Amino acid sequence: MFGYNRSDAGAAAARDAGFDASTDLTAVLTRATDEQALIVLGTPVNTLEELLPAVARLAPDCLLTDVVSVKQPVADAVERLHPSARFVGGHPMAGTSQSGWAATDPDLFDSAMWMVTTEDDTDPDVWLAVATLARDCGAQVVPAANDAHDRAVAAISHLPHLTANATAAVGAGESGLALRLAAGSFRDGTRVAGTAPALQRAMLEANRIALLNTLSETIDRLVAARDELRDSGSVAIIVDDGHRARLAYEQMASTPAPAIADVEPGEDGWAHEMRRQAHLGHTWQR
């Protein structure tokens, strides 16, 4: 395993920890070609305009994947900037509000869910290579179409970033007393607001359409809760709905995921069947 980091400090820290890291993109991509490496793009989506042309020029035949938090914009960028790429996208659902080499965690992907793009025209050989990488990192593979992934993460990842920022801003704007009294609910509910703003914006703005729809639904629910509280003194509807949803999440999170069965990459209709089983909560565990 070897890699590129545009930061001198980041590459040096990786080398100090025993990893093979360089700030020379040309050298790294040339080596990737020589070793027929699987290239993983682990970078904010707004940097792909710089990286993908270099990959297309220097490592055109290497298998390619990514770990970017949105999938359709990445697929569109690959199609535009490296149309001959043997590319299958991915997104491990694990992370931290911190950034840089100091924030690395060797156990980050253990038991994490790792979405792997599974479209009807997905190359099964590349899919298998990417899925195997995820399994080698300790993750479980969740096959999904790009648009379905982006809608899902708008609700369970990107919306929480917006609500965390709103909660943090409202709490801080109340008074110093409020921040001094802030405890578990505020701490947990605002954790991701501590992520670098540039990284948040790159992620959230890249998923604009799906996030707009999710944000509109959230606003509708909050307005309904405000109106219920004003008119009847109750917030029963939003609290009851949220409580049921949280219990459903806890039930799924505490139960081992069933394995996707009776389908192999490359078989007729394999991608559709994997997506169908994944929508039932199953994962690929080979």
N, C-alpha and C positions, 0 to 999 in steps of 0.2 A: 504494500500500500504506500502510495506517495501522493503529494498534493501541492497545490498552488495557493498562496495567500498573498494578496496585494499589499498587505501590511508587513513592513520589515519586522516590527516588534512581534506580530502574531506568528510569522514564520520562525523567528528566532526562538520564541517560547515553545513552539512545537518541536523544534530540533532539540532544545534543551531537555524536553521530556522524552526524547528518544525516537521521534517521528521524522520521517523523510519529507521535509517541506521546503519549498523554494518560492521566491518572488519572481522567478523567470518563467513567465507563462509559455513562451515559445519552447523553452527547453522541456518543460513538463509535458506539453502536448506532443512534442516530438517523441519523447520517451513513451508516452501512452500509445502512440502508433507502433513503435518498435515492439512493445510488450503486449499489443492487442488488448489493452486495458478496457475495463468498463469505466467510463467517465461519469462521475456524479457531480452535478451542479448544485452546490450548497451555498446559495447567494440570494440576496434580495432580487425580486423579479425585475426591478428597474435597472439592474446591471447586465441583463442578458443581451442587450443591444451591443455591448462591448465584447462579451465572451463568446457568443455563438458564432459570429463570423470567424473568430480565431479557431474555434473547434472545427468548423467546416473547412478551413484552409489547411490546418496542420494535422488534424486527426479525423479525417472524413469518414473512415471506415470503422472507427471504434463504436462499440455499443454505448448508448447515451441514456442517462436518466437524470432525475433531479429530486431535490427534497424541498422544493418551494411550496409555500402554503396555499397557493392557488394553482389550478391545473389547466383550465382552458386558456388563460392568457399565455402560459408557458408553451402549451401545444401550438398556439397560433404563432408565437415567436419562432419556435423551431421550424414550423412549416414555411415561414417567410424567410428566415435567415440561414437555415440549413435543411432545405427540403429533402435532401437525400438521406438524412440521418436515420439510423436504426434506433429510434427513440421510443421509450416507454416511461411515462412520468411516474412519480411516486411522492408520497407525503407521509412521513412518520408523525404520528400524533403524540409528540413528546417535545418538551422544550422548557425554557426557563426565561424569566424576564431579564436575565443578565445576558451580556454578549462578550465576545472576545475569547481568546484561548483560556483565560482564567475561569471561564464559566463552563468549560467542558466537563462531562461526566461520563466515565466509561460504562456506567450501568444505565444510561439514559433510555436506551431502547428496549431494555429487558421487559418482556410482556406487553410492550406498547403495540397499538394498532398502527399498521403501516399500509396506507392506501396505495394500491398499484393500479394505474390506468388500465382499464379493460374495456376497450371499444370493439365493435364488430370487426374492424380491420386491423386490430392490434397484432403485431408479429408475435406468434406464440414462443419462438425461441428467445427473443429479447425479453418478453414478459417473464419467462422462466428464469432468465439470468437475473432480472431485477428482483423478482420474488425470492429467489435463493439468497441474494444479498440481504434482503430484509430478514429472512429466517436466520441467516448466519449472525445477524446483529441481535438476535434474541426476540425479534418482533413477530407478531402474527399478521398475516397478509389479508387485507380487505380489498377485494376486487370491486372497482366502481368505474362508471363513466365519468368523464371530466366534469360535465355539467351537474351531475348528481352530487359529486364531491363538493363542488363549489357552493351549491345550495346548502349542503349539510354543514360545512364549516362556517358559512355565514351565520348559521343559527347557534352553533355550539362553540365557536372559537372567536369569530370576528365580532359578532354582536357583544359578547362579554367584554371585549376590549373597549367598545364604545360605552357600555354601561359602567365599566370600571372607571373610565375617565370622567364620566358625568358624576358618579358618586363621589370621587375624589375631589372634583371641583366644587360640588355643593357642600361637602363636609368642610373643606378648607375655607370656603367663603363664609361659613356661618360664624366662626369665632375661634380664637385660640383655645377657648374652653372646650369646644367641640373636638378639636384635634387632640387635646390632652385626655379627654375621656374616651377617645376612640379605642376600641378593643377588637375582639375577634371578627365580628361581622364586617367592620370597616376594613380591617387588615386583609381578610381573605377576599372580600369583594372588590378591593382595589389593587390587588397584587400585580396584575398584568399592566396596570397603568404605569408601573415602574419601568416598563420596557422602553428603550430608546425611542423617542417620538419618530425619528426618521424610519426606523424599522416598522413601527406600527403603521405609519402612513403608507409605506410601500405595500404592505400586506393588505390593508383595508381598502385602499383606493384601487388596487388591482382587481378586487372582487366587487366592484361598484354595483353592478346590476343586482346580483344576488343579495348583497348587503342592503341595498335600498328596499327591496321587498321585505326582508326580515325586519329591518328597522321600522318600516311602516306598520307591520303587524304588531310590533312591540309598542309603538306609540299608540295604536288603537287600543291595546289592552290597558295601557297606563291611563289613557283618557277615560276609558270605561270605569277603571278603578277610582279615578278622581271623582267622576260623576256619581258613582255609587256611594262613595264616602260623603260627598256633599249632600246628596239627596236622602240617604237613609242611615248615615253614620256607620256604614259597614264596608269592609273590603273583602267580604267572604268569597266572592267569585274568583278574584285573582289569586288569593291565598289558597283556596281549595284546589284550583287548577294547578298551581305551582307545586303544591304539596304532593298531589297525585303524580305529577310528572317527575318530581325528584325521587319518589319511591320507585317508580318504574326504572329510572336510571340506576338507582342503587341495586335493584334486583338484577338488572342485566350486568352491571359491573362486577357483581359478586358471584356471578355464575359463569363457569368456564364456557367459552364459546364453542358450539358444535363445529365440527370440521366439515368443510365443503367436501362432498362425496360424489362419486360416480361421474366424474368429469375430469378430462385431461386436457391440458393446453394443446391446441391444434386439432382436436376433434371437431366434427361438424357441430356448430352451435355452441362451442365451448364458452365463448365470452358471455353470451346471453345467459347461459345456465349458471356461470359463476356469479354474475351480477344478481341473478334471481335469488340464489342462496345467500349471498351477502346481504341483501335487503331483509332477509329473515334473521340476520344477526350471526350468520356463520362466517368462519374465517378459513383461509387456506393455510394448512399447518404441516405440509410435507417437509 
